[in-house]
C-alpha cells in the first residue's frame, strides 16, 4: 500500500456519507399505503414501491453531482434505483419468511454508532440537511441490517474453504507471494493545522497551527509515558482513514516510501520494529507552511523474498480471497433464483416503453 496515498484528508467524514452508505446497501422501502397508479412505480408480490421512495434515493445519488443529469440520464438512474429497490424488497420478503428481520434493539445499537461522533445538535442538523427524518433513517438501518442477516444466513455461513483449496491457490499463484523488495508495516498518528471536524473516539480536532503543534506534542508525551500507540491513534488521530484502525497504514513497499515526503521516509527507514518517530512536520512541495504533523511507528518489516504457504498471513490472505470470490458467485446465483420466484410488476419500465420513439417492433 502506498503510504502517500493514505495522507490525511482535511474534511472529516460527514453524516451524509454514512447515511448514503447505509441507504445504498439497504433493503428497499416497502409500503402498503394506498395511492393512485401514478404513485406506485412497481409491485413485488403485491407490495408497493412508491414514487416517493424512488425519488428519495434518486435525490441522494444526484445531490453530489456537479450538474443535474439530462432527462434521459435521469430516467436511466431512476430505472436503476427502482431495480435495486425491487431486488431489495425481494430480499426483505425472504428475510421475513426466515424470521431474520432486524429487531428494534439492533436498529438502536446501529443508530447509536452513527450518532456517536456528533453532538445531538450536529446530528440533527446533518439529518435535516439530508431531508431525512429520524424514522426514515431507522427504517434504512433496519433494511440494511436485515439484508446482512440474509446474506450471512443463506450465503456466507455455507461457504467452506478447505486446506486443499488454500494449497491449490498458493501453488497456482506462488509468484504473487514473492516480494521483490522489502515491505514496511507502518502506523501513524496525524494532526492537521486546518480547522474542521474529524471522527476519532474523543472527537478531538486542532483548529489552528498553534493548536496542532501543542496537540502533537501532547500525543508524543503520552507515547513517551508508555501509552499504547493504537489506542492513542484511535483517541486523537485526525486521519479519518486510519484512526479507527489504530493508525494502521498496512504494508508499504520500499519503493512506495519514495513517493511520500522525504522527512517521513527518512524517519521510517531509521526505525526498528516497535519504535516510533518524534513528531514530523509535513509541508506541501515548495512551501514552508506546515499543513500536518504526524508520528509514525514501524510495526514490522518484511525482507524481500518468497512468502511460504506455512506463513499464517499468507493462509489468511488466500482464505479471505477465496471466501470473497465464492460469496460473490453464490450471492449472484441466489439473487437470480429468488428474483425468478417473485412476481414483479415494474410500471415505470413499462411506461418508458410506451413513450414516443421507444416502442419495440
C-alpha positions in Angstrom: 0.0 0.0 0.0 1.4 3.4 -1.0 2.0 5.5 2.1 1.5 8.7 0.2 -2.0 7.6 -0.9 -3.1 7.4 2.7 -2.3 11.0 3.6 -4.9 12.6 5.9 -8.0 14.2 4.3 -8.8 17.5 5.8 -12.6 17.2 5.7 -13.9 14.8 8.4 -16.4 12.2 7.4 -19.9 13.8 7.4 -23.0 12.1 8.4 -24.3 12.3 4.8 -21.7 9.8 3.7 -22.6 7.4 6.5 -26.3 7.7 5.7 -25.8 7.3 2.0 -23.7 4.2 2.6 -26.4 2.7 4.8 -29.1 3.7 2.2 -27.3 2.2 -0.8 -26.6 -1.0 0.9 -30.1 -1.0 2.5 -33.1 -3.0 1.5 -35.8 -1.2 -0.4 -38.7 0.7 1.1 -42.0 -1.1 1.2 -45.3 0.4 1.8 -48.9 -0.7 1.8 -50.2 2.9 1.8 -53.0 3.2 -0.7 -52.4 5.6 -3.7 -53.1 6.2 -7.3 -51.4 4.1 -10.0 -49.1 7.1 -10.7 -47.8 6.9 -7.1 -46.9 3.2 -7.4 -43.8 2.6 -9.6 -43.6 -1.2 -9.1 -45.0 -4.1 -7.1 -43.2 -7.1 -5.7 -45.6 -9.9 -4.8 -48.3 -7.3 -4.3 -46.1 -5.0 -2.1 -45.9 -1.4 -3.5 -42.8 0.6 -4.1 -43.9 4.2 -4.2 -42.6 7.1 -6.3 -41.6 8.9 -3.2 -39.3 6.1 -2.2 -37.6 6.1 -5.6 -37.3 9.9 -5.6 -35.7 9.9 -2.2 -32.9 7.5 -3.2 -32.6 9.3 -6.6 -32.0 12.6 -5.0 -29.4 11.1 -2.7 -27.4 10.0 -5.7 -27.6 13.2 -7.7 -27.1 15.6 -4.8 -23.3 15.4 -5.1 -23.1 15.6 -8.9 -21.7 18.9 -10.3 -24.6 19.3 -12.7 -28.1 17.9 -13.0 -28.5 14.9 -15.3 -30.3 15.2 -18.6 -33.8 13.8 -18.9 -32.5 10.5 -20.4 -29.8 10.2 -17.8 -32.4 10.9 -15.0 -34.7 8.2 -16.4 -31.8 5.7 -16.5 -30.8 6.5 -13.0 -34.4 6.2 -11.8 -34.7 2.8 -13.5 -31.5 1.6 -11.8 -32.7 2.9 -8.4 -36.1 1.2 -8.9 -34.4 -2.1 -10.0 -32.3 -2.0 -6.8 -35.4 -1.3 -4.7 -37.2 -4.2 -6.3 -34.3 -6.6 -5.6 -34.0 -5.4 -2.1 -37.8 -5.8 -1.5 -37.4 -9.4 -2.7 -34.7 -9.9 -0.1 -36.8 -8.3 2.6 -39.7 -10.6 1.9 -37.2 -13.5 2.0 -35.9 -12.3 5.4 -39.5 -12.1 6.8 -40.1 -15.8 5.9 -36.8 -16.8 7.5 -37.5 -14.8 10.7 -34.5 -12.6 10.1 -35.9 -9.1 10.2 -33.8 -6.7 12.3 -35.1 -6.0 15.7 -35.7 -2.6 17.3 -32.7 -3.2 19.7 -30.4 -3.9 16.8 -31.5 -0.8 15.0 -30.9 1.3 18.0 -27.4 0.0 18.5 -26.5 0.9 14.9 -28.1 4.3 15.3 -26.1 5.0 18.4 -22.9 4.1 16.4 -23.9 6.6 13.7 -24.6 9.3 16.3 -21.5 8.8 18.4 -19.1 11.2 16.7 -21.6 14.1 16.9 -23.4 16.2 19.4 -27.2 15.9 19.3 -27.4 19.4 17.7 -24.8 18.4 15.0 -26.6 15.1 14.3 -30.0 16.8 13.9 -28.6 19.4 11.6 -26.9 16.8 9.3 -30.1 14.8 9.2 -32.1 17.9 8.3 -29.6 18.8 5.6 -30.2 15.5 4.0 -34.0 15.9 4.1 -34.4 12.8 6.2 -36.3 12.2 9.4 -35.1 10.0 12.2 -37.8 7.5 11.5 -36.7 7.2 7.8 -33.1 6.7 9.0 -34.2 4.0 11.3 -36.0 2.2 8.5 -33.0 2.5 6.3 -30.8 1.0 9.1 -33.4 -1.8 9.6 -33.4 -2.8 6.0 -29.6 -2.7 5.8 -29.2 -5.0 8.9 -31.9 -7.3 7.6 -30.1 -7.7 4.3 -26.8 -8.5 6.1 -28.7 -11.2 8.1 -30.0 -12.8 5.0 -26.6 -12.9 3.3 -24.9 -14.3 6.4 -27.6 -17.0 6.9 -28.1 -18.0 3.3 -24.7 -17.4 1.8 -21.7 -16.7 4.0 -22.4 -19.4 6.6 -22.5 -22.0 3.8 -19.0 -21.3 2.4 -16.4 -23.8 3.4 -12.7 -23.1 2.5 -10.7 -26.3 2.8 -6.9 -26.5 3.4 -6.6 -28.2 0.0 -8.3 -25.1 -1.6 -5.7 -22.9 0.0 -2.8 -25.1 -1.1 -4.1 -25.2 -4.7 -4.5 -21.4 -4.8 -1.0 -20.9 -3.4 0.6 -23.3 -6.0 -1.2 -21.5 -8.8 -0.3 -18.0 -7.6 3.1 -18.7 -5.9 4.8 -15.8 -7.8 2.3 -13.4 -6.2 3.8 -14.1 -2.8 7.4 -13.4 -3.9 8.2 -9.9 -2.8 10.9 -8.3 -4.9 11.6 -5.6 -2.3 11.3 -5.1 1.5 8.0 -4.0 2.8 7.2 -1.9 5.9 4.2 -2.2 8.1 3.5 1.3 9.3 1.2 3.0 11.7 0.6 6.7 12.0 -1.0 9.4 14.2 -1.9 12.6 12.4 -2.8 16.1 13.5 -3.6 18.7 10.8 -3.3 22.5 11.1 -6.6 23.2 9.3 -9.8 23.8 11.3 -12.7 21.4 10.9 -14.2 18.2 12.2 -12.9 14.7 12.4 -14.0 11.3 13.6 -12.0 9.9 16.4 -13.1 8.5 19.8 -12.6 11.8 21.5 -13.9 14.0 18.7 -10.6 15.9 19.0 -9.5 18.3 16.3 -6.9 21.1 16.3 -8.4 24.3 15.0 -5.2 26.2 14.2 -1.5 25.7 13.6 -0.6 26.5 17.2 -3.2 24.1 18.5 -1.9 21.4 16.2 1.6 21.9 17.4 0.6 21.6 21.0 -1.6 18.6 20.3 1.1 16.6 18.6 3.5 17.3 21.4 0.8 16.1 23.9 0.5 12.9 21.9 4.2 12.4 21.9 4.3 12.9 25.6 1.6 10.2 26.0 3.6 7.7 23.9 6.8 8.5 25.8 4.8 7.8 29.0 4.0 4.3 27.8 0.5 4.8 26.3 -0.4 2.2 23.6 0.2 3.6 20.1 -3.0 2.2 18.6 -5.1 3.4 21.5 -3.7 6.9 21.2 -4.4 6.9 17.4 -8.0 5.9 17.9 -8.5 8.6 20.5 -6.6 11.5 19.0 -5.5 10.9 15.4 -7.2 13.2 12.8 -6.7 10.9 9.9 -10.2 9.8 9.0 -9.0 6.7 7.1 -6.8 5.2 9.8 -7.8 6.4 13.2 -10.5 3.7 13.7 -7.9 1.0 13.0 -5.4 2.4 15.4 -3.4 4.3 12.8 -2.6 1.1 10.8 -1.5 2.0 7.2 -0.9 -1.6 6.2 2.1 -2.8 4.3 4.1 -0.3 2.2 6.8 -1.5 -0.3 10.1 0.2 -0.1 9.6 1.9 -3.4 6.3 3.3 -2.1 8.3 5.2 0.6 9.9 7.2 -2.1 6.6 8.7 -3.0 6.0 10.2 0.4 7.7 13.3 1.8 11.4 13.0 2.5 11.1 13.6 6.2 8.6 10.8 6.8 10.6 8.5 4.5 13.9 9.1 6.3 12.2 8.7 9.7 10.7 5.3 8.7 14.0 4.0 7.4 15.7 4.8 10.6 13.2 3.0 12.8 13.4 -0.6 14.1 10.3 -2.6 14.5 8.3 -1.4 17.5 9.9 2.1 17.5 8.1 5.3 16.7 9.4 8.7 15.4 9.3 12.1 17.1 6.7 14.5 15.6 7.3 15.1 11.9 6.1 18.3 10.3 4.8 18.0 6.7 4.6 20.8 4.2 3.3 20.9 0.6 6.1 20.8 -2.0 7.8 24.2 -2.4 6.2 25.6 0.7 7.4 26.1 4.2 3.9 26.2 5.7 3.1 23.2 7.8 -0.2 21.5 7.0 0.2 18.4 9.0 2.1 16.8 11.9 2.5 13.0 12.1 4.1 10.4 14.3 4.9 7.2 12.5 5.6 3.8 14.0 7.3 0.8 12.4 5.0 -2.1 13.3 7.0 -4.6 11.3 9.3 -5.1 8.4 9.4 -8.0 5.8 12.5 -8.7 3.8 12.3 -9.4 0.1 11.8 -13.0 -0.9 9.3 -15.8 -1.2 6.5 -16.0 1.3 5.8 -19.6 2.1 2.5 -21.3 2.4 3.1 -22.0 6.1 3.0 -18.3 6.8 -0.3 -17.7 8.7 -0.6 -14.3 6.9 -0.4 -16.0 3.5 -3.0 -18.5 4.5 -5.4 -15.9 5.8 -5.0 -13.8 2.7 -5.8 -16.8 0.5 -8.7 -17.8 2.7 -10.2 -14.3 2.6 -9.7 -14.1 -1.2 -11.4 -17.4 -1.8 -14.3 -16.6 0.5 -14.9 -13.3 -1.2 -14.9 -14.8 -4.6 -17.3 -17.6 -3.6 -19.6 -15.2 -1.8 -20.0 -13.0 -4.9 -20.7 -16.0 -7.1 -23.2 -17.6 -4.7 -24.9 -14.2 -4.0 -25.4 -13.6 -7.7 -26.9 -17.0 -8.2 -29.0 -16.7 -5.1 -30.4 -13.3 -6.2 -31.3 -14.7 -9.6 -33.2 -17.7 -8.1 -35.3 -15.7 -5.6 -35.9 -13.0 -8.3 -37.3 -15.6 -10.7 -39.6 -16.8 -7.9 -41.1 -13.4 -7.3 -43.9 -11.7 -9.1 -42.6 -8.3 -10.2 -44.6 -5.6 -11.9 -42.4 -2.7 -13.0 -44.9 0.0 -14.1 -42.2 2.6 -14.6 -40.2 0.5 -17.0 -43.5 -0.2 -18.9 -44.2 3.5 -19.1 -40.7 4.1 -20.6 -41.6 1.6 -23.4 -44.8 3.5 -24.2 -43.1 6.8 -24.8 -42.8 8.1 -28.4 -39.8 6.5 -30.1 -39.4 3.8 -27.5 -41.9 1.2 -28.9 -40.3 -2.1 -29.8 -41.4 -3.9 -33.0 
